Amino acid sequence: MLTRLSAFSSQPSAWRFTLAAFRGRRGRTAAALAGLAALCLLAGCRQDMQDQPRMVPQRGTEFFADHRGARPQVLNTVARGQLHEDSYFYTGVVQGANGYKVEQNLMPFPVTQAVLERGQERFNIYCTPCHSRVGNGLGEIVQRGYKPAANLHDQVRLSQPISHYFYVMTHGYGAMPDYSAQLAPEDRWAVAAYIRALQLSQAAPASDVPSGVTVRELKSVATETGHPDYANPWTLPTTAVQAYPPDTKQGTPALAPANPADPAINIPVSKPAAAAAH
């Protein structure tokens, strides 16, 4: 065997012939495969998907019999998440006997501690720049030349039903823009509930205090704890401006009733509206 291999390897021409034959067969195979691939490619090169009926935005189409690309909404259907069966929850008003929208002093769901805490959090984020933490309408914007916001403790706001605050947050009022994009409906109701709690905290009668509980003035507590004497009457800063005369009513966005009074600065001695029903 070694002799035969040596004899074969000693003939270069034999090697060249064998290699050439191998290359020739491989070349023909590759050419055949390439030709087959080309045939497959040409066979699939059709315009069926390109030319099929389809819809282009803002254009007609041959796909439907009426040739309209924008399809009409199916009758008696609503988009997902827009059923809104409880209209009072989403609007804050009910249909009155006279046909007009009527606000109610009623919460659409029970008010719990978690609801009030959520309302306080949202109020401190979105409302305090204008209304301040205590709701007196002297937020930081007033010191920068903006119109004083509504004082949530004056006679007008104390007499308004709780759904009024939800309605104003939904549609805006006067110089206040709407906050429907920032606050979901449940958060607007939570803020409205917290506003009512805030009003009660600033004007709660002594009869609401449980027997045996001592009531102390905030001023004395601040003095004992070393805090500034912040329990003084609220006054406007010198940088505050009024966007309209004090005797002028605000506008009526969303056909809401006009505000009968300019935001008051001092809290009048008055009885707050009855607590909203749970």
Backbone as JSON, one array per atom type, in Angstrom:
{
  "sequence": "MLTRLSAFSSQPSAWRFTLAAFRGRRGRTAAALAGLAALCLLAGCRQDMQDQPRMVPQRGTEFFADHRGARPQVLNTVARGQLHEDSYFYTGVVQGANGYKVEQNLMPFPVTQAVLERGQERFNIYCTPCHSRVGNGLGEIVQRGYKPAANLHDQVRLSQPISHYFYVMTHGYGAMPDYSAQLAPEDRWAVAAYIRALQLSQAAPASDVPSGVTVRELKSVATETGHPDYANPWTLPTTAVQAYPPDTKQGTPALAPANPADPAINIPVSKPAAAAAH",
  "N": [[0.83, -1.21, 0.0], [1.91, 1.19, 0.77], [3.74, 1.47, -1.15], [2.19, 1.77, -3.45], [0.86, 4.2, -2.92], [3.03, 5.85, -2.8], [3.91, 5.66, -5.35], [1.76, 6.76, -6.7], [1.71, 9.33, -5.7], [3.97, 10.28, -6.74], [3.42, 11.15, -9.25], [2.66, 14.0, -10.52], [0.89, 14.92, -12.49], [-1.32, 13.25, -12.33], [-2.48, 14.01, -9.91], [-3.22, 16.62, -10.53], [-5.16, 16.16, -12.48], [-7.15, 14.77, -11.08], [-7.91, 16.74, -9.16], [-8.83, 18.77, -10.83], [-11.02, 17.53, -11.96], [-12.63, 17.24, -9.69], [-13.08, 19.9, -8.96], [-14.49, 20.7, -11.23], [-16.87, 19.21, -11.05], [-17.88, 20.26, -8.64], [-18.19, 22.94, -9.35], [-20.18, 22.76, -11.32], [-22.25, 21.83, -9.77], [-22.64, 23.98, -7.98], [-23.42, 25.95, -9.8], [-25.8, 24.87, -10.69], [-27.32, 24.94, -8.35], [-27.4, 27.7, -7.94], [-28.84, 28.48, -10.19], [-31.28, 27.23, -9.65], [-32.03, 28.62, -7.33], [-32.37, 31.15, -8.42], [-34.54, 30.67, -10.1], [-36.51, 30.09, -8.18], [-36.65, 32.56, -6.87], [-37.56, 34.23, -8.92], [-39.99, 33.07, -9.37], [-41.37, 33.76, -7.04], [-41.58, 36.47, -7.21], [-43.92, 38.45, -7.22], [-46.7, 40.79, -7.34], [-48.78, 40.59, -5.64], [-49.18, 41.11, -2.84], [-48.38, 43.74, -2.75], [-50.2, 45.04, -4.38], [-52.66, 44.51, -3.28], [-56.02, 45.13, -2.03], [-56.28, 47.78, 0.25], [-56.29, 50.01, 3.12], [-55.6, 53.43, 3.22], [-54.78, 56.1, 5.34], [-57.04, 58.83, 5.44], [-57.87, 58.52, 2.82], [-59.73, 57.11, 0.07], [-60.93, 53.73, -0.52], [-60.91, 50.57, -2.17], [-61.63, 48.41, -0.84], [-63.96, 48.31, 0.69], [-67.5, 48.4, 0.03], [-68.65, 50.94, -0.04], [-66.52, 52.5, -0.59], [-65.17, 53.97, 1.31], [-62.5, 54.75, 3.41], [-62.3, 55.48, 6.12], [-64.07, 54.13, 8.61], [-67.47, 54.15, 9.71], [-68.58, 54.49, 13.11], [-69.64, 51.62, 14.88], [-73.01, 51.13, 15.64], [-74.4, 51.65, 18.91], [-72.16, 50.95, 20.4], [-69.24, 51.33, 22.46], [-66.0, 52.66, 23.12], [-63.32, 50.76, 24.57], [-63.04, 51.1, 28.06], [-64.5, 53.44, 28.16], [-67.12, 53.36, 28.92], [-68.56, 54.46, 31.12], [-70.81, 54.23, 32.88], [-71.73, 55.18, 35.36], [-72.69, 58.2, 35.44], [-72.62, 60.38, 37.18], [-70.28, 60.0, 38.62], [-68.35, 60.56, 36.7], [-68.97, 63.12, 35.82], [-69.93, 64.79, 37.85], [-72.35, 66.02, 38.09], [-75.96, 65.93, 38.01], [-78.99, 65.29, 36.19], [-81.3, 67.77, 36.42], [-84.74, 68.5, 37.45], [-85.62, 70.59, 35.91], [-84.19, 70.28, 33.64], [-81.62, 71.25, 33.6], [-78.11, 70.97, 34.45], [-77.22, 69.8, 37.64], [-75.4, 70.27, 40.58], [-74.27, 68.2, 43.29], [-74.22, 67.57, 46.81], [-72.7, 65.2, 47.44], [-70.79, 62.27, 47.67], [-69.56, 59.93, 45.27], [-68.61, 57.51, 46.16], [-67.64, 55.7, 49.15], [-65.99, 57.63, 51.66], [-62.92, 57.12, 52.85], [-60.11, 56.8, 55.13], [-57.89, 56.33, 53.55], [-58.74, 57.44, 51.13], [-58.89, 60.17, 51.8], [-56.2, 60.65, 52.41], [-55.04, 60.21, 49.91], [-56.31, 62.26, 48.51], [-55.23, 64.48, 49.86], [-52.54, 64.25, 49.15], [-52.64, 64.61, 46.31], [-53.77, 67.16, 46.28], [-51.77, 68.7, 47.52], [-49.83, 68.53, 45.57], [-50.92, 69.56, 43.11], [-52.66, 71.67, 43.7], [-51.77, 73.42, 45.73], [-49.82, 75.33, 44.72], [-51.39, 77.47, 43.87], [-53.6, 77.7, 45.64], [-52.54, 77.39, 48.17], [-51.29, 75.53, 51.05], [-53.18, 75.51, 53.07], [-55.42, 76.29, 51.78], [-56.22, 78.96, 51.42], [-56.0, 80.55, 49.2], [-53.67, 81.97, 48.76], [-51.28, 81.13, 47.41], [-47.94, 80.36, 46.2], [-47.88, 81.5, 43.7], [-49.15, 83.94, 43.89], [-47.32, 85.67, 44.98], [-45.8, 86.12, 42.84], [-47.05, 87.71, 41.07], [-49.42, 86.66, 40.03], [-52.96, 86.25, 39.68], [-54.86, 86.17, 42.72], [-55.89, 83.03, 43.97], [-58.98, 81.19, 44.47], [-60.37, 81.49, 47.69], [-60.82, 78.87, 49.66], [-62.19, 78.85, 52.0], [-64.01, 80.85, 52.3], [-67.3, 82.42, 52.47], [-68.67, 81.82, 50.11], [-67.44, 79.48, 48.98], [-67.73, 77.69, 51.08], [-70.4, 77.18, 51.06], [-70.86, 75.78, 48.77], [-71.72, 72.74, 47.04], [-70.12, 69.51, 47.33], [-69.58, 68.28, 44.9], [-69.16, 70.41, 43.25], [-66.5, 71.18, 43.37], [-65.3, 69.02, 42.11], [-66.39, 69.4, 39.58], [-65.28, 71.85, 38.8], [-62.55, 71.21, 38.79], [-62.62, 69.52, 36.66], [-63.51, 71.0, 34.43], [-62.39, 73.51, 34.64], [-62.37, 76.98, 35.73], [-63.04, 80.37, 35.55], [-59.99, 82.01, 35.95], [-58.73, 79.7, 36.46], [-57.36, 76.79, 35.07], [-58.52, 73.64, 33.64], [-58.03, 70.45, 35.25], [-58.27, 67.92, 34.32], [-56.58, 66.35, 32.8], [-54.42, 65.93, 34.44], [-55.46, 64.79, 36.75], [-57.11, 61.87, 37.5], [-60.6, 60.78, 37.38], [-61.29, 59.55, 39.9], [-59.3, 60.6, 41.53], [-59.89, 63.31, 41.43], [-62.28, 63.36, 42.84], [-61.28, 62.5, 45.29], [-59.65, 64.68, 45.97], [-61.64, 66.62, 46.19], [-63.02, 65.63, 48.42], [-60.99, 65.93, 50.31], [-60.75, 68.7, 50.33], [-63.16, 69.43, 51.54], [-62.69, 68.29, 54.06], [-60.51, 69.87, 54.78], [-61.72, 72.35, 54.96], [-63.4, 71.92, 57.14], [-61.45, 71.55, 59.08], [-60.49, 74.11, 59.44], [-62.6, 75.58, 60.31], [-64.05, 74.29, 62.27], [-66.66, 73.72, 64.57], [-66.88, 74.08, 68.18], [-68.56, 72.17, 69.17], [-68.07, 69.9, 67.73], [-65.91, 68.72, 68.87], [-64.83, 65.95, 70.72], [-66.01, 65.07, 73.99], [-64.08, 65.87, 76.83], [-61.71, 66.31, 75.49], [-59.07, 68.51, 75.08], [-58.91, 71.66, 73.58], [-56.63, 73.58, 71.86], [-55.22, 76.72, 70.91], [-53.8, 77.3, 67.73], [-51.82, 79.2, 67.54], [-50.66, 79.34, 70.08], [-49.57, 76.78, 70.24], [-47.66, 76.87, 68.21], [-45.93, 78.79, 69.22], [-44.93, 77.52, 71.54], [-43.55, 75.38, 70.43], [-41.5, 76.59, 69.11], [-41.87, 77.54, 66.52], [-42.46, 79.86, 63.79], [-44.74, 82.6, 64.19], [-47.21, 81.82, 62.64], [-49.92, 81.77, 62.69], [-51.54, 84.01, 62.04], [-53.8, 86.6, 60.81], [-54.64, 86.27, 57.36], [-53.04, 87.95, 54.79], [-52.71, 89.84, 51.74], [-49.79, 89.66, 49.7], [-47.54, 92.3, 48.67], [-46.98, 92.03, 46.02], [-49.15, 90.96, 44.78], [-51.78, 90.88, 42.37], [-54.92, 91.9, 40.97], [-56.88, 90.38, 38.56], [-59.22, 91.38, 37.63], [-61.74, 93.86, 38.44], [-62.85, 94.07, 41.9], [-65.65, 94.0, 42.07], [-66.52, 92.63, 39.9], [-67.9, 89.88, 38.18], [-66.75, 86.53, 37.65], [-66.04, 84.7, 34.59], [-68.08, 82.36, 32.71], [-67.22, 79.52, 32.16], [-67.87, 76.45, 30.48], [-70.55, 76.78, 30.82], [-71.0, 77.12, 33.51], [-72.33, 78.45, 36.6], [-71.81, 81.94, 37.18], [-69.21, 83.19, 39.28], [-70.17, 84.7, 42.21], [-68.67, 86.45, 43.74], [-65.54, 88.09, 44.35], [-62.53, 86.32, 45.13], [-62.33, 86.05, 48.54], [-60.23, 87.25, 51.22], [-60.03, 87.16, 54.03], [-61.28, 84.82, 56.35], [-64.69, 84.45, 56.71], [-66.91, 84.4, 59.51], [-68.74, 81.69, 59.57], [-71.08, 79.05, 59.02], [-70.04, 75.94, 57.9], [-70.85, 74.05, 54.91], [-73.02, 71.2, 55.04], [-71.68, 68.01, 55.85], [-70.59, 65.85, 53.29], [-72.51, 63.12, 52.12], [-71.74, 59.68, 52.59]],
  "CA": [[0.0, 0.0, 0.0], [2.79, 2.35, 0.81], [4.39, 1.58, -2.46], [1.23, 2.31, -4.41], [0.65, 5.62, -2.6], [4.22, 6.6, -3.18], [3.96, 5.72, -6.81], [0.72, 7.7, -7.17], [2.08, 10.7, -5.34], [5.12, 10.72, -7.52], [2.95, 11.58, -10.57], [1.91, 15.26, -10.34], [-0.19, 15.07, -13.47], [-2.49, 12.52, -11.81], [-3.09, 14.88, -8.9], [-3.88, 17.76, -11.19], [-6.35, 15.68, -13.17], [-8.18, 14.48, -10.06], [-8.36, 18.02, -8.58], [-9.61, 19.48, -11.84], [-12.33, 16.86, -12.08], [-13.41, 17.56, -8.5], [-13.53, 21.29, -9.09], [-15.49, 20.79, -12.28], [-18.16, 18.73, -10.52], [-18.36, 21.22, -7.64], [-18.63, 24.14, -10.05], [-21.46, 22.5, -11.94], [-23.26, 21.75, -8.7], [-22.92, 25.34, -7.51], [-24.17, 26.65, -10.84], [-27.16, 24.34, -10.69], [-28.0, 25.49, -7.18], [-27.66, 29.13, -8.18], [-29.94, 28.58, -11.14], [-32.5, 26.86, -8.95], [-32.39, 29.73, -6.45], [-32.88, 32.24, -9.27], [-35.89, 30.31, -10.52], [-37.41, 30.26, -7.02], [-36.81, 33.98, -6.64], [-38.41, 34.78, -9.97], [-41.34, 32.54, -9.2], [-42.03, 34.47, -5.94], [-41.57, 37.92, -7.44], [-45.25, 38.87, -7.68], [-47.15, 42.04, -6.73], [-50.07, 40.37, -4.99], [-49.25, 41.82, -1.56], [-48.22, 45.16, -3.01], [-51.38, 45.58, -5.05], [-53.9, 44.06, -2.67], [-56.85, 46.23, -1.48], [-55.89, 48.16, 1.6], [-56.76, 51.33, 3.51], [-54.61, 54.47, 3.48], [-55.46, 57.16, 6.09], [-57.56, 60.0, 4.74], [-58.1, 58.23, 1.42], [-60.73, 56.1, -0.22], [-60.43, 52.37, -0.66], [-61.76, 49.65, -2.91], [-61.86, 47.25, 0.01], [-65.35, 48.33, 1.12], [-68.44, 48.72, -1.04], [-68.91, 52.39, -0.11], [-65.26, 53.12, -0.97], [-64.69, 54.85, 2.38], [-61.49, 54.14, 4.25], [-62.66, 55.74, 7.51], [-65.31, 53.41, 8.83], [-68.34, 54.73, 10.74], [-68.62, 53.73, 14.36], [-70.74, 50.67, 14.98], [-74.05, 51.65, 16.52], [-74.58, 51.08, 20.25], [-70.9, 50.45, 20.95], [-68.36, 52.34, 23.06], [-64.61, 52.22, 23.19], [-62.95, 50.13, 25.85], [-62.71, 52.05, 29.11], [-65.29, 54.66, 28.04], [-68.53, 53.05, 29.12], [-69.01, 55.56, 31.98], [-72.2, 53.98, 33.28], [-72.05, 56.08, 36.46], [-72.44, 59.54, 34.89], [-72.29, 61.32, 38.26], [-68.87, 59.79, 38.95], [-67.5, 61.15, 35.68], [-69.35, 64.5, 35.51], [-70.17, 65.59, 39.05], [-73.67, 66.66, 38.02], [-77.1, 65.09, 37.65], [-80.0, 66.0, 35.41], [-82.34, 68.31, 37.28], [-86.11, 68.44, 36.95], [-85.77, 71.64, 34.91], [-83.37, 69.97, 32.49], [-80.27, 71.78, 33.75], [-77.19, 70.18, 35.25], [-77.29, 70.19, 39.04], [-74.34, 69.71, 41.42], [-74.77, 67.51, 44.46], [-73.33, 67.46, 47.97], [-72.7, 63.75, 47.6], [-69.65, 61.55, 47.11], [-70.01, 58.72, 44.57], [-68.1, 56.31, 46.82], [-67.36, 56.0, 50.56], [-64.77, 58.37, 51.96], [-62.13, 56.44, 53.87], [-58.86, 57.47, 55.46], [-57.02, 56.22, 52.37], [-59.22, 58.41, 50.14], [-58.47, 61.5, 52.24], [-54.74, 60.76, 52.26], [-54.78, 60.37, 48.48], [-56.72, 63.61, 48.16], [-54.25, 65.42, 50.4], [-51.33, 64.15, 48.33], [-52.89, 65.26, 45.03], [-53.99, 68.58, 46.55], [-50.48, 69.34, 47.78], [-49.06, 68.57, 44.33], [-51.49, 70.34, 42.02], [-53.5, 72.79, 44.14], [-51.11, 74.35, 46.63], [-49.17, 76.49, 44.11], [-52.34, 78.58, 43.76], [-54.51, 77.82, 46.79], [-51.72, 77.2, 49.38], [-51.53, 74.28, 51.77], [-54.39, 75.62, 53.89], [-56.55, 76.59, 50.93], [-56.67, 80.35, 51.55], [-55.84, 81.26, 47.94], [-52.45, 82.76, 48.74], [-50.16, 80.27, 47.07], [-46.7, 81.0, 45.77], [-48.09, 82.26, 42.47], [-49.59, 85.29, 44.21], [-46.11, 86.46, 45.21], [-45.15, 86.31, 41.54], [-47.88, 88.55, 40.24], [-50.6, 86.0, 39.48], [-54.22, 86.56, 40.37], [-55.12, 85.3, 43.88], [-56.83, 81.94, 43.71], [-60.16, 81.2, 45.33], [-60.22, 81.14, 49.1], [-61.74, 77.76, 49.87], [-62.82, 78.97, 53.33], [-64.94, 81.98, 52.4], [-68.71, 82.05, 52.53], [-69.12, 81.26, 48.83], [-66.97, 78.12, 48.8], [-68.27, 76.83, 52.12], [-71.8, 76.86, 50.76], [-70.94, 75.02, 47.52], [-71.71, 71.28, 47.23], [-68.8, 68.91, 47.13], [-69.34, 67.97, 43.48], [-68.74, 71.63, 42.56], [-65.04, 71.16, 43.27], [-65.01, 68.06, 41.06], [-66.77, 70.0, 38.29], [-64.3, 72.89, 38.48], [-61.3, 70.54, 38.41], [-62.82, 68.85, 35.37], [-63.73, 71.94, 33.33], [-61.79, 74.82, 34.87], [-63.32, 78.03, 36.13], [-62.37, 81.66, 35.61], [-58.58, 81.95, 35.59], [-58.2, 78.36, 36.77], [-57.53, 75.81, 33.98], [-58.98, 72.33, 34.08], [-56.99, 69.51, 35.65], [-58.72, 66.58, 33.98], [-55.46, 65.58, 32.28], [-53.5, 65.59, 35.54], [-56.14, 64.06, 37.81], [-58.15, 60.93, 37.09], [-61.86, 61.1, 38.09], [-61.27, 59.16, 41.32], [-58.43, 61.52, 42.24], [-60.61, 64.58, 41.57], [-63.21, 63.19, 43.96], [-60.48, 62.45, 46.52], [-59.28, 66.06, 46.28], [-62.86, 67.3, 46.65], [-63.26, 65.19, 49.8], [-59.99, 66.54, 51.17], [-61.1, 70.13, 50.47], [-64.19, 69.51, 52.58], [-62.03, 68.05, 55.34], [-59.69, 71.05, 55.06], [-62.64, 73.41, 55.42], [-63.81, 71.59, 58.51], [-60.32, 71.73, 59.99], [-60.26, 75.53, 59.67], [-63.79, 76.24, 60.86], [-64.82, 73.3, 63.01], [-67.24, 74.26, 65.82], [-66.47, 73.4, 69.42], [-69.44, 71.04, 69.41], [-67.53, 68.72, 67.06], [-64.81, 68.16, 69.66], [-65.32, 64.97, 71.7], [-65.95, 65.5, 75.38], [-62.84, 65.52, 77.51], [-60.56, 66.65, 74.67], [-58.7, 69.92, 75.22], [-58.64, 72.35, 72.32], [-55.66, 74.66, 72.04], [-55.05, 77.58, 69.76], [-52.62, 77.0, 66.92], [-50.8, 80.2, 67.83], [-49.93, 78.95, 71.29], [-48.79, 75.58, 69.93], [-46.51, 77.31, 67.42], [-45.0, 79.5, 70.11], [-44.28, 76.55, 72.42], [-42.66, 74.51, 69.65], [-40.45, 77.37, 68.5], [-42.16, 77.85, 65.13], [-42.9, 81.26, 63.59], [-46.14, 82.9, 64.51], [-47.9, 81.81, 61.35], [-51.37, 81.74, 62.88], [-52.03, 85.38, 61.99], [-54.73, 86.81, 59.7], [-54.05, 86.18, 56.03], [-53.0, 89.22, 54.06], [-52.13, 89.74, 50.41], [-48.46, 90.26, 49.54], [-47.54, 93.53, 47.86], [-46.83, 91.69, 44.6], [-50.39, 90.38, 44.27], [-52.58, 91.71, 41.48], [-56.24, 91.41, 40.66], [-57.07, 90.35, 37.13], [-60.46, 92.09, 37.32], [-62.19, 94.62, 39.61], [-63.48, 93.22, 42.91], [-67.1, 93.88, 41.91], [-66.8, 92.0, 38.62], [-68.06, 88.45, 38.28], [-65.91, 85.74, 36.75], [-66.72, 84.18, 33.43], [-68.9, 81.17, 32.88], [-66.77, 78.41, 31.32], [-68.69, 75.24, 30.52], [-71.88, 77.2, 31.24], [-71.13, 77.08, 34.96], [-72.81, 79.73, 37.12], [-70.74, 82.9, 37.44], [-68.83, 83.34, 40.68], [-70.78, 85.96, 42.63], [-67.81, 87.31, 44.55], [-64.11, 87.93, 44.16], [-62.0, 85.52, 46.24], [-62.12, 86.8, 49.78], [-58.95, 86.98, 51.86], [-60.28, 86.79, 55.42], [-62.32, 83.8, 56.5], [-65.81, 84.96, 57.47], [-67.48, 83.5, 60.52], [-69.92, 81.09, 58.94], [-71.24, 77.62, 59.23], [-69.72, 75.26, 56.64], [-71.9, 73.2, 54.37], [-73.13, 69.89, 55.69], [-70.72, 67.04, 55.35], [-71.1, 65.04, 52.18], [-72.92, 61.76, 52.48], [-70.83, 58.65, 52.1]],
  "C": [[0.85, 1.25, 0.0], [3.45, 2.55, -0.53], [3.46, 2.19, -3.48], [1.0, 3.8, -4.18], [1.84, 6.44, -3.02], [4.31, 6.72, -4.67], [2.95, 6.71, -7.35], [1.1, 9.14, -6.89], [3.25, 11.21, -6.15], [4.73, 11.19, -8.91], [2.09, 12.84, -10.41], [0.76, 15.4, -11.3], [-1.45, 14.35, -13.02], [-3.23, 13.34, -10.78], [-3.85, 16.03, -9.56], [-5.17, 17.33, -11.87], [-7.49, 15.42, -12.18], [-8.74, 15.77, -9.47], [-9.22, 18.79, -9.56], [-10.99, 18.85, -11.99], [-13.22, 17.2, -10.9], [-13.97, 18.98, -8.56], [-14.61, 21.44, -10.15], [-16.85, 20.33, -11.8], [-18.74, 19.72, -9.51], [-18.88, 22.49, -8.3], [-19.97, 23.94, -10.71], [-22.59, 22.41, -10.92], [-23.65, 23.14, -8.2], [-23.73, 26.12, -8.53], [-25.61, 26.18, -10.88], [-27.97, 24.89, -9.52], [-28.34, 26.96, -7.36], [-28.82, 29.31, -9.15], [-31.26, 28.24, -10.5], [-32.98, 27.98, -8.04], [-32.96, 30.9, -7.24], [-34.29, 31.95, -9.74], [-36.91, 30.48, -9.4], [-37.69, 31.73, -6.76], [-37.74, 34.61, -7.66], [-39.85, 34.3, -9.82], [-42.1, 33.27, -8.09], [-42.1, 35.97, -6.13], [-42.88, 38.34, -8.08], [-45.68, 40.09, -6.88], [-48.48, 41.86, -5.98], [-50.21, 41.17, -3.69], [-49.14, 43.33, -1.75], [-49.51, 45.77, -3.54], [-52.69, 45.19, -4.4], [-54.7, 45.25, -2.14], [-56.45, 46.52, -0.04], [-56.39, 49.58, 1.84], [-55.57, 52.24, 3.79], [-55.32, 55.59, 4.23], [-55.83, 58.34, 5.21], [-57.74, 59.76, 3.24], [-59.23, 57.22, 1.28], [-60.1, 54.74, -0.37], [-61.43, 51.56, -1.47], [-62.12, 48.43, -2.08], [-63.31, 47.14, 0.44], [-66.24, 48.8, -0.02], [-68.7, 50.21, -1.17], [-67.66, 53.18, -0.41], [-64.75, 54.12, 0.08], [-63.66, 54.11, 3.23], [-61.79, 54.31, 5.72], [-64.02, 55.12, 7.76], [-66.17, 54.08, 9.88], [-68.37, 53.85, 11.98], [-69.85, 52.82, 14.38], [-71.75, 51.19, 15.99], [-74.08, 50.9, 17.84], [-73.32, 50.42, 20.78], [-70.11, 51.62, 21.52], [-66.95, 51.77, 23.09], [-64.31, 51.61, 24.55], [-62.52, 51.19, 26.85], [-63.51, 53.34, 29.06], [-66.78, 54.39, 28.2], [-69.2, 54.11, 30.0], [-70.49, 55.39, 32.36], [-72.63, 54.93, 34.4], [-71.73, 57.51, 36.01], [-72.07, 60.53, 35.98], [-70.82, 61.2, 38.65], [-67.96, 60.52, 37.97], [-67.82, 62.62, 35.4], [-69.52, 65.37, 36.75], [-71.5, 66.3, 39.05], [-74.71, 65.6, 37.69], [-78.08, 65.95, 36.87], [-81.11, 66.46, 36.35], [-83.71, 68.22, 36.65], [-86.35, 69.48, 35.86], [-84.92, 71.41, 33.68], [-81.95, 70.45, 32.59], [-79.42, 70.82, 34.58], [-77.17, 70.72, 36.68], [-76.16, 69.5, 39.79], [-74.95, 69.15, 42.71], [-73.74, 67.52, 45.58], [-73.23, 65.99, 48.37], [-71.46, 63.17, 46.95], [-70.14, 60.28, 46.42], [-69.49, 57.43, 45.17], [-67.75, 56.68, 48.26], [-66.02, 56.71, 50.74], [-64.06, 57.68, 53.12], [-60.88, 57.26, 54.18], [-57.9, 57.44, 54.27], [-57.44, 57.22, 51.29], [-58.76, 59.82, 50.51], [-56.96, 61.69, 52.1], [-54.36, 60.92, 50.79], [-55.17, 61.77, 48.02], [-55.76, 64.66, 48.67], [-52.98, 65.42, 49.55], [-51.51, 64.87, 47.0], [-53.11, 66.77, 45.2], [-52.66, 69.3, 46.75], [-49.63, 69.44, 46.52], [-49.61, 69.6, 43.36], [-52.21, 71.61, 42.47], [-52.76, 73.84, 44.97], [-50.37, 75.49, 45.94], [-50.09, 77.7, 44.0], [-53.12, 78.78, 45.06], [-53.8, 77.74, 48.13], [-52.11, 75.92, 50.1], [-52.81, 74.34, 52.6], [-55.59, 76.04, 53.07], [-57.05, 78.01, 50.99], [-56.48, 81.17, 50.27], [-54.59, 82.09, 47.82], [-51.23, 81.86, 48.5], [-48.97, 81.07, 46.57], [-46.89, 81.83, 44.51], [-48.48, 83.71, 42.75], [-48.38, 86.2, 44.41], [-45.35, 86.73, 43.91], [-46.07, 87.03, 40.55], [-49.11, 87.91, 39.65], [-51.82, 86.36, 40.31], [-54.43, 85.64, 41.57], [-56.16, 84.24, 43.55], [-57.99, 82.02, 44.69], [-59.79, 80.8, 46.75], [-61.27, 80.07, 49.41], [-62.47, 77.83, 51.2], [-63.78, 80.15, 53.41], [-66.38, 81.47, 52.3], [-69.19, 81.37, 51.24], [-68.72, 79.8, 48.71], [-67.5, 77.17, 49.87], [-69.69, 76.38, 51.81], [-71.94, 76.01, 49.5], [-70.94, 73.52, 47.8], [-70.37, 70.69, 46.84], [-68.54, 68.59, 45.67], [-68.95, 69.21, 42.68], [-67.23, 71.64, 42.37], [-64.61, 70.16, 42.18], [-65.29, 68.68, 39.69], [-65.75, 71.05, 37.86], [-62.97, 72.26, 38.08], [-61.41, 69.9, 37.03], [-62.85, 69.85, 34.22], [-62.97, 73.26, 33.48], [-62.85, 75.84, 35.25], [-62.56, 79.35, 36.24], [-60.94, 81.55, 35.12], [-57.97, 80.57, 35.84], [-58.41, 77.43, 35.57], [-58.07, 74.5, 34.52], [-57.79, 71.43, 34.38], [-57.41, 68.08, 35.33], [-57.59, 65.73, 33.42], [-54.51, 65.14, 33.39], [-54.15, 64.69, 36.58], [-57.21, 63.14, 37.21], [-59.43, 61.24, 37.86], [-61.83, 60.73, 39.56], [-60.37, 60.07, 42.13], [-59.09, 62.88, 42.41], [-61.62, 64.49, 42.71], [-62.44, 63.14, 45.29], [-60.05, 63.85, 46.93], [-60.49, 66.83, 46.79], [-63.18, 66.92, 48.1], [-62.25, 65.82, 50.75], [-60.26, 68.04, 51.35], [-62.16, 70.3, 51.54], [-63.59, 69.27, 53.96], [-61.17, 69.24, 55.75], [-60.55, 72.2, 55.55], [-63.1, 73.16, 56.85], [-62.68, 71.82, 59.5], [-60.1, 73.19, 60.33], [-61.45, 76.22, 60.32], [-64.67, 75.25, 61.61], [-65.38, 73.92, 64.29], [-66.79, 73.46, 67.03], [-67.33, 72.18, 69.7], [-68.95, 69.76, 68.74], [-66.41, 68.04, 67.85], [-65.37, 67.17, 70.68], [-65.14, 65.49, 73.12], [-64.66, 65.01, 76.03], [-61.59, 65.85, 76.74], [-60.3, 68.15, 74.78], [-58.34, 70.5, 73.87], [-57.71, 73.52, 72.59], [-55.55, 75.46, 70.75], [-53.75, 77.25, 69.04], [-51.48, 77.96, 67.23], [-49.97, 79.82, 69.05], [-49.08, 77.71, 71.05], [-47.54, 75.96, 69.15], [-45.47, 77.99, 68.3], [-44.23, 78.51, 71.0], [-43.27, 75.67, 71.68], [-41.56, 75.27, 68.94], [-40.65, 77.69, 67.04], [-42.58, 79.31, 64.99], [-44.38, 81.4, 63.88], [-46.92, 83.0, 63.2], [-49.41, 81.82, 61.5], [-51.93, 83.16, 62.97], [-53.05, 85.51, 60.86], [-54.0, 86.8, 58.37], [-54.13, 87.53, 55.34], [-52.33, 89.01, 52.71], [-50.72, 90.31, 50.4], [-48.53, 91.46, 48.61], [-47.44, 93.23, 46.37], [-48.12, 91.15, 43.99], [-51.11, 91.39, 43.39], [-53.94, 91.07, 41.3], [-56.45, 91.48, 39.16], [-58.34, 91.06, 36.7], [-60.9, 92.85, 38.57], [-62.91, 93.73, 40.61], [-64.97, 93.04, 42.72], [-67.49, 93.22, 40.59], [-66.89, 90.49, 38.81], [-67.11, 87.74, 37.31], [-66.74, 85.23, 35.58], [-67.49, 82.9, 33.73], [-68.43, 80.05, 31.95], [-67.64, 77.19, 31.53], [-70.09, 75.53, 31.02], [-72.09, 77.08, 32.74], [-71.64, 78.42, 35.46], [-71.64, 80.65, 37.43], [-70.47, 83.0, 38.93], [-69.35, 84.69, 41.18], [-69.86, 86.89, 43.4], [-66.35, 87.05, 44.21], [-63.56, 87.11, 45.33], [-61.69, 86.37, 47.46], [-60.8, 86.38, 50.41], [-59.14, 86.52, 53.3], [-61.42, 85.78, 55.48], [-63.49, 84.39, 57.28], [-66.29, 83.93, 58.48], [-68.77, 82.94, 59.95], [-69.94, 79.61, 59.22], [-70.96, 76.91, 57.93], [-70.89, 74.41, 56.18], [-71.88, 71.85, 55.06], [-72.16, 68.93, 55.05], [-71.37, 66.18, 54.28], [-71.45, 63.64, 52.67], [-71.95, 60.76, 51.89], [-71.54, 57.8, 51.06]]
}
